[in-house]
Amino acid sequence: MSNFFLIMGHYFKKFFRDYKENMLLLIIPIGLTIVYSFFDAPDILYGYNLQASFAMPIMVIGFQFFNGGIMLPYLYNDLREDMRWRLRATPHSALTFIVPAFAANWVFSIILGIVVAAIAVSFLNAYVGSFFILGIVLLLTSLMASFVSMLIFLLSKKIKTANALGYVVAFGHFILSGMLVVPLGDNVIARFLMTYGTPISLGSRAISYSGALRNVTFGEPFVPGQDWINIGILAAITAVLAITSIIVGKVKKI
């Protein structure tokens, strides 16, 4: 167990020192939230910026899938490139390094999400119905994103391929959610994608349904417990990704 936390701390320090990427992962979502806060919106929630309230959870959740890839360059360097033979020569398996790196990535991703949410709430007057619901959604989506990156690492031999797949997944969530990027129109498939089709859709609606935005942002009848229903779906998806990662890891003999 001591080795676990030692290796986890090692990767966490590496993530923290990569200040250029960290700044991008903070500046871009905060910047986009600021841009959307300037758009005109009805003054329905007195004292709050409605557009910032709508954009903040989408940015926090969506960028978890960029954050999830923070560990990939380090894992490839340590286990498949420069450091491969040194680490393979130790009596420890690759799993000894992968799991702590995964845990460090998860914690670091949560911290980045908290910073974005805190700035939006403190300086952009973003409304959050329930900080508890926001916290659960952040924990689940960051864990989900880390599992996605883990699967990418297990299935891709080259870092370039892994990075490309990571960007496809991250941008794909924004596009398929139909929020802020590409309007999907008004049809059955589009409505499903914007309601349950992506983690962004599920998470942002869970946050909005937890407070006064439930009848403002989506214009739909309020369904009691809808926030917890969405959280349950997120948890189920995360569990499937976890099981899949374990199975793939065993097949790859990690």
PyMOL commands that set and color helices and strands:
alter all, ss='L'
color gray80, all
select helices_A, chain A and resi 2-17+19-37+50-62+64-67+72-79+84-88+95-123+131-155+159-177+188-197+199-209+212-215+226-251
alter helices_A, ss='H'
color red, helices_A
deselect
rebuild
show_as cartoon
